[in-house]
Amino acid sequence: MIAQLLGAAPPADASVFRASDDGTRWLTSGAVTFDNAGPVLAAAQELPLPATGVVQCDGITAVDSAAVALLLALKRRGAERGTPLTFVAMPAALTTLAALYGVEDIFGE
């Protein structure tokens, strides 16, 4: 919904999140910043939630505060659909931002 409000359509290159081959977790690659947060969120909304609820974040290469907001939106989607998401292997910069905003406990590892 946030992506729709931003007028973002998911372009092919917005696939920061992708399902693992067995669908049990999401894997990541690329940046999550103000520049691409809308399209990245829209693309992630199109993916089925990971069966285990695990989102492996070690492939995220660059972040700003938009990344925190995006992960919170994904966390909310998981909760609404009965698949709580857990973000693991978060990059240090993302962990630092989450702590700065006081939401580090929400992500959980």
N, CA, C and O atoms as CSV, one atom per row, in Angstrom:
chain,resi,resn,atom,element,x,y,z
A,1,MET,N,N,0.818,-1.189,0.000
A,1,MET,CA,C,0.000,0.000,0.000
A,1,MET,C,C,0.867,1.260,0.000
A,1,MET,O,O,0.560,2.216,-0.712
A,2,ILE,N,N,1.937,1.273,0.783
A,2,ILE,CA,C,2.830,2.427,0.798
A,2,ILE,C,C,3.393,2.662,-0.593
A,2,ILE,O,O,3.468,3.802,-1.053
A,3,ALA,N,N,3.791,1.582,-1.266
A,3,ALA,CA,C,4.340,1.721,-2.616
A,3,ALA,C,C,3.304,2.296,-3.565
A,3,ALA,O,O,3.636,3.108,-4.429
A,4,GLN,N,N,2.053,1.883,-3.412
A,4,GLN,CA,C,1.001,2.416,-4.268
A,4,GLN,C,C,0.799,3.910,-4.012
A,4,GLN,O,O,0.588,4.683,-4.947
A,5,LEU,N,N,0.866,4.307,-2.747
A,5,LEU,CA,C,0.723,5.719,-2.421
A,5,LEU,C,C,1.864,6.545,-3.011
A,5,LEU,O,O,1.681,7.706,-3.377
A,6,LEU,N,N,3.029,5.937,-3.097
A,6,LEU,CA,C,4.170,6.616,-3.689
A,6,LEU,C,C,4.122,6.579,-5.213
A,6,LEU,O,O,4.975,7.164,-5.881
A,7,GLY,N,N,3.123,5.891,-5.760
A,7,GLY,CA,C,2.997,5.802,-7.207
A,7,GLY,C,C,4.042,4.908,-7.832
A,7,GLY,O,O,4.407,5.095,-8.993
A,8,ALA,N,N,4.524,3.947,-7.086
A,8,ALA,CA,C,5.609,3.111,-7.567
A,8,ALA,C,C,5.086,1.823,-8.194
A,8,ALA,O,O,4.293,1.094,-7.598
A,9,ALA,N,N,5.541,1.572,-9.383
A,9,ALA,CA,C,5.294,0.291,-10.032
A,9,ALA,C,C,6.577,-0.506,-9.913
A,9,ALA,O,O,7.663,0.065,-10.018
A,10,PRO,N,N,6.486,-1.805,-9.698
A,10,PRO,CA,C,7.691,-2.584,-9.487
A,10,PRO,C,C,8.450,-2.842,-10.796
A,10,PRO,O,O,8.042,-3.705,-11.573
A,11,PRO,N,N,9.536,-2.119,-11.053
A,11,PRO,CA,C,10.322,-2.400,-12.233
A,11,PRO,C,C,11.089,-3.706,-12.081
A,11,PRO,O,O,11.272,-4.196,-10.967
A,12,ALA,N,N,11.528,-4.259,-13.178
A,12,ALA,CA,C,12.219,-5.546,-13.159
A,12,ALA,C,C,13.481,-5.508,-12.293
A,12,ALA,O,O,13.844,-6.522,-11.697
A,13,ASP,N,N,14.143,-4.373,-12.216
A,13,ASP,CA,C,15.391,-4.295,-11.464
A,13,ASP,C,C,15.185,-3.972,-9.987
A,13,ASP,O,O,16.158,-3.679,-9.292
A,14,ALA,N,N,13.974,-4.016,-9.492
A,14,ALA,CA,C,13.694,-3.693,-8.097
A,14,ALA,C,C,13.685,-4.941,-7.223
A,14,ALA,O,O,13.147,-4.912,-6.116
A,15,SER,N,N,14.255,-6.009,-7.689
A,15,SER,CA,C,14.168,-7.277,-6.970
A,15,SER,C,C,15.251,-7.415,-5.902
A,15,SER,O,O,16.088,-8.316,-5.975
A,16,VAL,N,N,15.236,-6.529,-4.918
A,16,VAL,CA,C,16.155,-6.647,-3.787
A,16,VAL,C,C,15.812,-7.912,-3.010
A,16,VAL,O,O,16.706,-8.574,-2.482
A,17,PHE,N,N,14.542,-8.251,-2.934
A,17,PHE,CA,C,14.089,-9.455,-2.243
A,17,PHE,C,C,13.708,-10.506,-3.280
A,17,PHE,O,O,13.065,-10.194,-4.283
A,18,ARG,N,N,14.104,-11.749,-3.034
A,18,ARG,CA,C,13.702,-12.856,-3.892
A,18,ARG,C,C,13.543,-14.101,-3.026
A,18,ARG,O,O,14.206,-14.252,-2.001
A,19,ALA,N,N,12.667,-14.973,-3.451
A,19,ALA,CA,C,12.432,-16.207,-2.698
A,19,ALA,C,C,13.569,-17.186,-2.953
A,19,ALA,O,O,14.093,-17.263,-4.064
A,20,SER,N,N,13.947,-17.930,-1.925
A,20,SER,CA,C,14.920,-19.003,-2.109
A,20,SER,C,C,14.283,-20.066,-3.007
A,20,SER,O,O,13.066,-20.084,-3.190
A,21,ASP,N,N,15.098,-20.931,-3.553
A,21,ASP,CA,C,14.587,-21.951,-4.471
A,21,ASP,C,C,13.479,-22.801,-3.861
A,21,ASP,O,O,12.546,-23.201,-4.557
A,22,ASP,N,N,13.578,-23.077,-2.570
A,22,ASP,CA,C,12.554,-23.898,-1.919
A,22,ASP,C,C,11.425,-23.077,-1.295
A,22,ASP,O,O,10.489,-23.640,-0.726
A,23,GLY,N,N,11.510,-21.739,-1.400
A,23,GLY,CA,C,10.451,-20.873,-0.896
A,23,GLY,C,C,10.407,-20.705,0.607
A,23,GLY,O,O,9.472,-20.104,1.136
A,24,THR,N,N,11.413,-21.232,1.311
A,24,THR,CA,C,11.382,-21.161,2.767
A,24,THR,C,C,11.838,-19.831,3.323
A,24,THR,O,O,11.475,-19.480,4.446
A,25,ARG,N,N,12.623,-19.082,2.570
A,25,ARG,CA,C,13.129,-17.795,3.044
A,25,ARG,C,C,13.277,-16.837,1.890
A,25,ARG,O,O,13.279,-17.233,0.724
A,26,TRP,N,N,13.399,-15.568,2.231
A,26,TRP,CA,C,13.728,-14.561,1.232
A,26,TRP,C,C,15.215,-14.279,1.335
A,26,TRP,O,O,15.785,-14.274,2.426
A,27,LEU,N,N,15.829,-14.048,0.203
A,27,LEU,CA,C,17.221,-13.643,0.112
A,27,LEU,C,C,17.244,-12.214,-0.399
A,27,LEU,O,O,16.258,-11.746,-0.968
A,28,THR,N,N,18.337,-11.525,-0.208
A,28,THR,CA,C,18.413,-10.117,-0.590
A,28,THR,C,C,19.668,-9.837,-1.402
A,28,THR,O,O,20.669,-10.547,-1.309
A,29,SER,N,N,19.580,-8.780,-2.200
A,29,SER,CA,C,20.762,-8.273,-2.905
A,29,SER,C,C,20.471,-6.862,-3.370
A,29,SER,O,O,19.406,-6.587,-3.924
A,30,GLY,N,N,21.417,-5.971,-3.145
A,30,GLY,CA,C,21.277,-4.606,-3.608
A,30,GLY,C,C,20.978,-3.614,-2.506
A,30,GLY,O,O,20.926,-3.957,-1.324
A,31,ALA,N,N,20.784,-2.379,-2.924
A,31,ALA,CA,C,20.563,-1.261,-2.011
A,31,ALA,C,C,19.084,-1.062,-1.722
A,31,ALA,O,O,18.223,-1.373,-2.545
A,32,VAL,N,N,18.809,-0.537,-0.533
A,32,VAL,CA,C,17.462,-0.116,-0.152
A,32,VAL,C,C,17.598,1.300,0.404
A,32,VAL,O,O,18.002,1.498,1.550
A,33,THR,N,N,17.251,2.277,-0.431
A,33,THR,CA,C,17.406,3.687,-0.069
A,33,THR,C,C,16.180,4.467,-0.527
A,33,THR,O,O,15.276,3.909,-1.151
A,34,PHE,N,N,16.155,5.748,-0.218
A,34,PHE,CA,C,15.058,6.599,-0.680
A,34,PHE,C,C,14.897,6.521,-2.191
A,34,PHE,O,O,13.783,6.624,-2.704
A,35,ASP,N,N,15.994,6.342,-2.900
A,35,ASP,CA,C,15.945,6.311,-4.365
A,35,ASP,C,C,15.117,5.162,-4.918
A,35,ASP,O,O,14.522,5.293,-5.988
A,36,ASN,N,N,15.067,4.033,-4.206
A,36,ASN,CA,C,14.369,2.879,-4.767
A,36,ASN,C,C,13.378,2.217,-3.817
A,36,ASN,O,O,12.821,1.174,-4.159
A,37,ALA,N,N,13.144,2.774,-2.657
A,37,ALA,CA,C,12.298,2.110,-1.651
A,37,ALA,C,C,10.888,1.808,-2.159
A,37,ALA,O,O,10.365,0.725,-1.895
A,38,GLY,N,N,10.273,2.728,-2.871
A,38,GLY,CA,C,8.919,2.489,-3.389
A,38,GLY,C,C,8.856,1.299,-4.317
A,38,GLY,O,O,8.055,0.391,-4.095
A,39,PRO,N,N,9.687,1.275,-5.363
A,39,PRO,CA,C,9.681,0.118,-6.266
A,39,PRO,C,C,10.106,-1.184,-5.590
A,39,PRO,O,O,9.564,-2.243,-5.905
A,40,VAL,N,N,11.064,-1.122,-4.669
A,40,VAL,CA,C,11.492,-2.333,-3.960
A,40,VAL,C,C,10.338,-2.890,-3.130
A,40,VAL,O,O,10.104,-4.098,-3.127
A,41,LEU,N,N,9.622,-2.023,-2.433
A,41,LEU,CA,C,8.480,-2.467,-1.641
A,41,LEU,C,C,7.398,-3.057,-2.545
A,41,LEU,O,O,6.831,-4.102,-2.226
A,42,ALA,N,N,7.111,-2.408,-3.651
A,42,ALA,CA,C,6.094,-2.916,-4.571
A,42,ALA,C,C,6.477,-4.304,-5.089
A,42,ALA,O,O,5.627,-5.191,-5.167
A,43,ALA,N,N,7.739,-4.494,-5.439
A,43,ALA,CA,C,8.191,-5.799,-5.918
A,43,ALA,C,C,8.096,-6.851,-4.811
A,43,ALA,O,O,7.695,-7.986,-5.071
A,44,ALA,N,N,8.461,-6.482,-3.580
A,44,ALA,CA,C,8.384,-7.425,-2.462
A,44,ALA,C,C,6.943,-7.808,-2.155
A,44,ALA,O,O,6.674,-8.942,-1.758
A,45,GLN,N,N,6.015,-6.871,-2.335
A,45,GLN,CA,C,4.600,-7.160,-2.082
A,45,GLN,C,C,4.065,-8.216,-3.055
A,45,GLN,O,O,3.073,-8.885,-2.766
A,46,GLU,N,N,4.717,-8.358,-4.187
A,46,GLU,CA,C,4.297,-9.346,-5.187
A,46,GLU,C,C,4.791,-10.755,-4.860
A,46,GLU,O,O,4.278,-11.732,-5.407
A,47,LEU,N,N,5.775,-10.868,-3.982
A,47,LEU,CA,C,6.320,-12.174,-3.618
A,47,LEU,C,C,5.451,-12.862,-2.584
A,47,LEU,O,O,4.912,-12.204,-1.694
A,48,PRO,N,N,5.306,-14.178,-2.686
A,48,PRO,CA,C,4.667,-14.887,-1.579
A,48,PRO,C,C,5.586,-14.811,-0.358
A,48,PRO,O,O,6.809,-14.855,-0.495
A,49,LEU,N,N,5.007,-14.699,0.816
A,49,LEU,CA,C,5.812,-14.640,2.026
A,49,LEU,C,C,6.625,-15.917,2.177
A,49,LEU,O,O,6.171,-16.987,1.773
A,50,PRO,N,N,7.825,-15.820,2.755
A,50,PRO,CA,C,8.632,-17.023,2.937
A,50,PRO,C,C,7.982,-17.973,3.937
A,50,PRO,O,O,7.458,-17.540,4.963
A,51,ALA,N,N,8.017,-19.259,3.633
A,51,ALA,CA,C,7.334,-20.254,4.463
A,51,ALA,C,C,7.805,-20.231,5.913
A,51,ALA,O,O,7.002,-20.434,6.824
A,52,THR,N,N,9.091,-19.986,6.139
A,52,THR,CA,C,9.628,-19.962,7.508
A,52,THR,C,C,9.561,-18.577,8.134
A,52,THR,O,O,9.793,-18.425,9.333
A,53,GLY,N,N,9.244,-17.566,7.329
A,53,GLY,CA,C,9.216,-16.201,7.819
A,53,GLY,C,C,10.587,-15.557,7.905
A,53,GLY,O,O,10.712,-14.437,8.401
A,54,VAL,N,N,11.616,-16.241,7.431
A,54,VAL,CA,C,12.985,-15.731,7.531
A,54,VAL,C,C,13.343,-14.908,6.301
A,54,VAL,O,O,13.156,-15.336,5.162
A,55,VAL,N,N,13.865,-13.705,6.570
A,55,VAL,CA,C,14.367,-12.821,5.512
A,55,VAL,C,C,15.850,-12.614,5.795
A,55,VAL,O,O,16.220,-11.976,6.780
A,56,GLN,N,N,16.683,-13.153,4.934
A,56,GLN,CA,C,18.131,-13.049,5.104
A,56,GLN,C,C,18.611,-11.754,4.461
A,56,GLN,O,O,18.516,-11.587,3.245
A,57,CYS,N,N,19.120,-10.850,5.266
A,57,CYS,CA,C,19.421,-9.476,4.822
A,57,CYS,C,C,20.879,-9.219,4.479
A,57,CYS,O,O,21.240,-8.082,4.176
A,58,ASP,N,N,21.725,-10.235,4.518
A,58,ASP,CA,C,23.154,-9.992,4.309
A,58,ASP,C,C,23.517,-9.539,2.900
A,58,ASP,O,O,24.645,-9.102,2.673
A,59,GLY,N,N,22.597,-9.632,1.956
A,59,GLY,CA,C,22.865,-9.170,0.601
A,59,GLY,C,C,22.523,-7.703,0.376
A,59,GLY,O,O,22.754,-7.176,-0.712
A,60,ILE,N,N,21.978,-7.042,1.385
A,60,ILE,CA,C,21.659,-5.620,1.247
A,60,ILE,C,C,22.962,-4.836,1.325
A,60,ILE,O,O,23.703,-4.934,2.303
A,61,THR,N,N,23.229,-4.057,0.282
A,61,THR,CA,C,24.526,-3.408,0.151
A,61,THR,C,C,24.582,-1.968,0.639
A,61,THR,O,O,25.651,-1.503,1.032
A,62,ALA,N,N,23.480,-1.260,0.626
A,62,ALA,CA,C,23.443,0.136,1.075
A,62,ALA,C,C,22.059,0.422,1.636
A,62,ALA,O,O,21.052,-0.065,1.123
A,63,VAL,N,N,22.027,1.220,2.700
A,63,VAL,CA,C,20.750,1.535,3.349
A,63,VAL,C,C,20.724,2.986,3.792
A,63,VAL,O,O,21.759,3.631,3.959
A,64,ASP,N,N,19.515,3.475,3.976
A,64,ASP,CA,C,19.275,4.720,4.694
A,64,ASP,C,C,17.985,4.495,5.470
A,64,ASP,O,O,17.503,3.364,5.541
A,65,SER,N,N,17.427,5.523,6.040
A,65,SER,CA,C,16.253,5.334,6.895
A,65,SER,C,C,15.059,4.741,6.149
A,65,SER,O,O,14.170,4.163,6.774
A,66,ALA,N,N,15.027,4.873,4.833
A,66,ALA,CA,C,13.944,4.265,4.056
A,66,ALA,C,C,13.967,2.743,4.186
A,66,ALA,O,O,12.918,2.102,4.124
A,67,ALA,N,N,15.141,2.168,4.364
A,67,ALA,CA,C,15.242,0.713,4.525
A,67,ALA,C,C,14.546,0.259,5.800
A,67,ALA,O,O,13.888,-0.781,5.808
A,68,VAL,N,N,14.682,1.018,6.864
A,68,VAL,CA,C,14.013,0.688,8.130
A,68,VAL,C,C,12.501,0.725,7.926
A,68,VAL,O,O,11.796,-0.194,8.344
A,69,ALA,N,N,12.005,1.769,7.291
A,69,ALA,CA,C,10.565,1.887,7.042
A,69,ALA,C,C,10.071,0.741,6.167
A,69,ALA,O,O,8.987,0.206,6.405
A,70,LEU,N,N,10.843,0.362,5.168
A,70,LEU,CA,C,10.453,-0.720,4.277
A,70,LEU,C,C,10.377,-2.049,5.029
A,70,LEU,O,O,9.423,-2.807,4.853
A,71,LEU,N,N,11.371,-2.333,5.861
A,71,LEU,CA,C,11.338,-3.582,6.620
A,71,LEU,C,C,10.184,-3.604,7.609
A,71,LEU,O,O,9.585,-4.654,7.842
A,72,LEU,N,N,9.869,-2.459,8.191
A,72,LEU,CA,C,8.705,-2.395,9.088
A,72,LEU,C,C,7.412,-2.674,8.325
A,72,LEU,O,O,6.517,-3.340,8.845
A,73,ALA,N,N,7.311,-2.170,7.094
A,73,ALA,CA,C,6.127,-2.443,6.271
A,73,ALA,C,C,6.025,-3.927,5.947
A,73,ALA,O,O,4.933,-4.494,5.964
A,74,LEU,N,N,7.160,-4.560,5.652
A,74,LEU,CA,C,7.149,-5.999,5.378
A,74,LEU,C,C,6.784,-6.786,6.634
A,74,LEU,O,O,6.036,-7.761,6.567
A,75,LYS,N,N,7.309,-6.362,7.764
A,75,LYS,CA,C,6.999,-7.015,9.041
A,75,LYS,C,C,5.494,-6.947,9.315
A,75,LYS,O,O,4.889,-7.926,9.750
A,76,ARG,N,N,4.908,-5.792,9.058
A,76,ARG,CA,C,3.465,-5.608,9.254
A,76,ARG,C,C,2.679,-6.532,8.314
A,76,ARG,O,O,1.695,-7.145,8.729
A,77,ARG,N,N,3.107,-6.631,7.060
A,77,ARG,CA,C,2.431,-7.520,6.102
A,77,ARG,C,C,2.468,-8.964,6.599
A,77,ARG,O,O,1.457,-9.666,6.554
A,78,GLY,N,N,3.626,-9.403,7.069
A,78,GLY,CA,C,3.732,-10.767,7.580
A,78,GLY,C,C,2.797,-11.010,8.744
A,78,GLY,O,O,2.126,-12.041,8.801
A,79,ALA,N,N,2.746,-10.067,9.678
A,79,ALA,CA,C,1.873,-10.203,10.842
A,79,ALA,C,C,0.410,-10.260,10.431
A,79,ALA,O,O,-0.363,-11.052,10.970
A,80,GLU,N,N,0.034,-9.424,9.481
A,80,GLU,CA,C,-1.351,-9.405,9.011
A,80,GLU,C,C,-1.745,-10.706,8.333
A,80,GLU,O,O,-2.910,-11.102,8.369
A,81,ARG,N,N,-0.785,-11.366,7.720
A,81,ARG,CA,C,-1.074,-12.602,6.984
A,81,ARG,C,C,-0.737,-13.866,7.776
A,81,ARG,O,O,-0.811,-14.971,7.240
A,82,GLY,N,N,-0.370,-13.707,9.045
A,82,GLY,CA,C,-0.107,-14.867,9.885
A,82,GLY,C,C,1.243,-15.518,9.657
A,82,GLY,O,O,1.441,-16.669,10.047
A,83,THR,N,N,2.182,-14.807,9.032
A,83,THR,CA,C,3.535,-15.303,8.833
A,83,THR,C,C,4.500,-14.253,9.382
A,83,THR,O,O,5.003,-13.419,8.630
A,84,PRO,N,N,4.757,-14.291,10.682
A,84,PRO,CA,C,5.668,-13.307,11.254
A,84,PRO,C,C,7.040,-13.393,10.589
A,84,PRO,O,O,7.589,-14.483,10.423
A,85,LEU,N,N,7.585,-12.248,10.213
A,85,LEU,CA,C,8.893,-12.219,9.568
A,85,LEU,C,C,9.988,-11.948,10.585
A,85,LEU,O,O,9.822,-11.146,11.503
A,86,THR,N,N,11.110,-12.635,10.403
A,86,THR,CA,C,12.310,-12.418,11.194
A,86,THR,C,C,13.420,-12.062,10.229
A,86,THR,O,O,13.671,-12.784,9.263
A,87,PHE,N,N,14.084,-10.946,10.492
A,87,PHE,CA,C,15.174,-10.484,9.638
A,87,PHE,C,C,16.485,-10.939,10.256
A,87,PHE,O,O,16.787,-10.595,11.399
A,88,VAL,N,N,17.265,-11.708,9.511
A,88,VAL,CA,C,18.532,-12.236,10.012
A,88,VAL,C,C,19.681,-11.700,9.167
A,88,VAL,O,O,19.490,-11.251,8.037
A,89,ALA,N,N,20.873,-11.757,9.743
A,89,ALA,CA,C,22.101,-11.326,9.062
A,89,ALA,C,C,21.980,-9.901,8.531
A,89,ALA,O,O,22.362,-9.607,7.399
A,90,MET,N,N,21.438,-9.024,9.377
A,90,MET,CA,C,21.266,-7.628,8.956
A,90,MET,C,C,22.620,-6.936,8.899
A,90,MET,O,O,23.446,-7.123,9.792
A,91,PRO,N,N,22.860,-6.140,7.861
A,91,PRO,CA,C,24.102,-5.379,7.788
A,91,PRO,C,C,24.221,-4.427,8.983
A,91,PRO,O,O,23.214,-3.971,9.525
A,92,ALA,N,N,25.444,-4.138,9.381
A,92,ALA,CA,C,25.691,-3.287,10.543
A,92,ALA,C,C,25.017,-1.924,10.401
A,92,ALA,O,O,24.465,-1.403,11.370
A,93,ALA,N,N,25.056,-1.348,9.206
A,93,ALA,CA,C,24.446,-0.030,9.006
A,93,ALA,C,C,22.944,-0.072,9.251
A,93,ALA,O,O,22.376,0.878,9.788
A,94,LEU,N,N,22.302,-1.158,8.864
A,94,LEU,CA,C,20.862,-1.290,9.060
A,94,LEU,C,C,20.541,-1.504,10.541
A,94,LEU,O,O,19.567,-0.956,11.056
A,95,THR,N,N,21.351,-2.288,11.208
A,95,THR,CA,C,21.178,-2.497,12.649
A,95,THR,C,C,21.349,-1.181,13.411
A,95,THR,O,O,20.603,-0.891,14.346
A,96,THR,N,N,22.333,-0.398,13.001
A,96,THR,CA,C,22.578,0.900,13.635
A,96,THR,C,C,21.388,1.838,13.444
A,96,THR,O,O,20.965,2.509,14.385
A,97,LEU,N,N,20.850,1.883,12.227
A,97,LEU,CA,C,19.681,2.733,11.970
A,97,LEU,C,C,18.472,2.273,12.783
A,97,LEU,O,O,17.749,3.095,13.345
A,98,ALA,N,N,18.254,0.953,12.845
A,98,ALA,CA,C,17.131,0.431,13.619
A,98,ALA,C,C,17.270,0.833,15.090
A,98,ALA,O,O,16.285,1.193,15.734
A,99,ALA,N,N,18.498,0.769,15.617
A,99,ALA,CA,C,18.737,1.168,17.004
A,99,ALA,C,C,18.507,2.670,17.183
A,99,ALA,O,O,17.939,3.102,18.186
A,100,LEU,N,N,18.947,3.447,16.217
A,100,LEU,CA,C,18.763,4.894,16.273
A,100,LEU,C,C,17.282,5.263,16.372
A,100,LEU,O,O,16.912,6.197,17.084
A,101,TYR,N,N,16.432,4.513,15.644
A,101,TYR,CA,C,14.995,4.781,15.656
A,101,TYR,C,C,14.253,3.999,16.742
A,101,TYR,O,O,13.034,4.110,16.871
A,102,GLY,N,N,14.999,3.205,17.526
A,102,GLY,CA,C,14.390,2.477,18.636
A,102,GLY,C,C,13.532,1.296,18.224
A,102,GLY,O,O,12.622,0.911,18.957
A,103,VAL,N,N,13.802,0.715,17.068
A,103,VAL,CA,C,12.993,-0.416,16.594
A,103,VAL,C,C,13.802,-1.695,16.421
A,103,VAL,O,O,13.329,-2.643,15.794
A,104,GLU,N,N,15.013,-1.736,16.968
A,104,GLU,CA,C,15.869,-2.913,16.782
A,104,GLU,C,C,15.222,-4.192,17.300
A,104,GLU,O,O,15.431,-5.257,16.720
A,105,ASP,N,N,14.439,-4.116,18.379
A,105,ASP,CA,C,13.783,-5.304,18.923
A,105,ASP,C,C,12.712,-5.857,17.994
A,105,ASP,O,O,12.407,-7.049,18.046
A,106,ILE,N,N,12.148,-5.026,17.162
A,106,ILE,CA,C,11.095,-5.471,16.254
A,106,ILE,C,C,11.639,-6.427,15.210
A,106,ILE,O,O,10.945,-7.352,14.789
A,107,PHE,N,N,12.867,-6.211,14.793
A,107,PHE,CA,C,13.423,-7.041,13.724
A,107,PHE,C,C,13.829,-8.406,14.238
A,107,PHE,O,O,13.562,-9.407,13.573
A,108,GLY,N,N,14.453,-8.484,15.375
A,108,GLY,CA,C,14.806,-9.744,16.011
A,108,GLY,C,C,15.633,-10.674,15.165
A,108,GLY,O,O,15.387,-10.820,13.968
A,109,GLU,N,N,16.602,-11.294,15.770
A,109,GLU,CA,C,17.427,-12.303,15.113
A,109,GLU,C,C,17.436,-13.535,15.933
A,109,GLU,O,O,18.075,-14.519,15.562
